[in-house]
Amino acid sequence: MFIGSNCQESTLFRAAYELNVPFPKNIYPKSSFTYCGNRRFHYLEWGDQQNQPIVLLHGLGQQSHSWDLISLSLSDQYRVIAIDARGHGDTDWPEDSDYSPQSHVRDLVCLVNHLRLTDLIIIGHSMGGKTAYIYASEHPNSTKGLTIVDTGPESDTEGVRRIRHFISQPDEFSSFEEFAKHVQSYTGRPLHMVKGSLRHSVRQTQTGTWTWKYDKVIRNPNFYSEDWSSCRLWKALLQITCPTLVIRGENSDIFPNTTYQKMISSMPGATGKLVKNAGHLVQGDNPSGFLEALRPFLDSL
């Protein structure tokens, strides 16, 4: 179904104007579902299906609408597909709580096959960035270009601890307004922008409280899912053959500058861009700066 013109979309267009995000016209995404095995996946599709496909992969605790400002800006030239990862957004939670890199890559392979995508450009942030570069290393023939956003084989311990602390905080609030103020205290963004993005990330329970949509098991401080070693991740990066852009938020406390520099110097065909006035959530902190870094790369492909 198409998400029609209502207050949610008006909030998006208002935010785009306020944040200097260019878009030629009001474009609405199509919200769709498909199945990989017995798990239902949700994705948003923007733009003409005949255009060059771009797949957007979000980070931990986020969802497909995390990319709305970027999707809106790119959708006049590209077929933009933003996916809700397993256990996030409106995609089903895995019964076995498997959130390993292999599981995310399998899901992406399934969705790419279902949508019959070829020569795709993949843009992934954080958790989604890891999925993107592992996929690109294993599927060179179907990957035309890759953008890795604020993630690499090594992460800053303090930044990871900060995110885990936020995730493990109380996750049920009596009202949407209370929830929005809680998130605002963490992000520092204007309240109306927080509300615009938050409405896609939370749900109302049967008791009337509000909580996150993403899998509750991830919010457990003791949660662990199988991961790849940094050595294995470096090997995957060095196997990538497509043109690659590595983007880092200048103020990121997750993605160390040393790792960023090592990636762009050691990966074949890689270039890097620093985005000012942005932390780890680069495309959310400074979407216009993110697009300025991204657009020349896309034009070069």
ZIURCOR-V557707 format. One record per pair of residues at least 24 apart in sequence whose C-alpha atoms are under 6 Angstrom apart, sorted by sequence separation. I is the first residue (numbers start at 1). J is the second residue. D is the distance in Angstrom with one decimal. If there is no record, write none. Layout:
<<I,J,D> <I,J,D>>
//
This chain:
<<118,142,5.3> <119,143,5.2> <120,144,5.3> <121,145,4.6> <122,146,4.9> <123,147,4.6> <124,148,5.5> <125,149,4.5> <126,150,5.8> <250,274,5.6> <53,78,5.9> <63,88,5.9> <119,144,4.8> <121,146,5.7> <124,149,5.9> <126,151,4.9> <245,270,5.7> <247,272,5.8> <249,274,5.9> <250,275,5.6> <52,78,5.1> <53,79,4.6> <54,80,4.9> <55,81,4.8> <56,82,4.6> <63,89,5.0> <105,131,5.6> <243,269,5.1> <244,270,4.6> <245,271,5.1> <246,272,4.6> <247,273,4.9> <248,274,5.0> <249,275,5.0> <250,276,5.2> <51,78,5.0> <52,79,5.7> <53,80,5.9> <55,82,5.9> <245,272,5.6> <247,274,5.9> <251,278,5.7> <252,279,4.0> <2,30,4.3> <47,75,4.6> <51,79,5.1> <250,278,5.9> <251,279,4.5> <252,280,4.6> <1,30,5.6> <2,31,5.9> <46,75,5.5> <238,267,5.3> <249,278,4.7> <1,31,5.4> <49,79,5.5> <105,135,5.9> <249,279,4.8> <48,79,5.5> <249,280,5.7> <47,79,4.9> <46,79,5.9> <249,282,5.3> <46,80,5.0> <45,80,5.7> <174,209,4.7> <45,81,4.6> <173,209,5.6> <44,81,5.7> <173,210,5.2> <44,82,5.1> <172,210,5.4> <43,82,5.6> <172,211,4.7> <43,83,4.3> <171,211,5.5> <43,84,5.7> <42,84,5.5> <42,90,5.7> <42,91,5.1> <23,73,4.6> <41,91,4.4> <22,73,5.8> <40,91,5.8> <168,219,5.1> <40,92,5.5> <167,219,5.5> <39,92,5.9> <168,221,5.8> <54,120,5.9> <59,125,5.4> <53,120,5.3> <54,121,4.7> <55,122,4.9> <56,123,5.0> <57,124,4.5> <58,125,5.3> <59,126,4.9> <60,127,5.7> <54,122,5.7> <56,124,5.8> <59,127,4.5> <59,128,5.2> <58,128,4.9> <57,128,4.6> <153,230,4.8> <153,233,5.5> <159,253,4.8> <159,254,4.7> <145,242,5.5> <147,244,5.7> <150,247,5.9> <145,243,5.2> <146,244,4.8> <147,245,4.7> <148,246,4.8> <149,247,4.8> <150,248,4.7> <156,254,4.8> <137,236,5.6> <147,246,5.8> <155,254,5.4> <155,255,5.3> <156,256,6.0> <134,236,6.0> <137,239,5.3> <137,240,4.6> <151,255,5.5> <150,255,5.5> <89,213,5.7> <89,214,6.0> <100,225,5.6> <88,214,4.3> <99,225,5.6> <100,226,5.0> <87,214,5.5> <100,227,5.5> <87,215,5.1> <11,196,6.0> <21,288,5.1>>
//
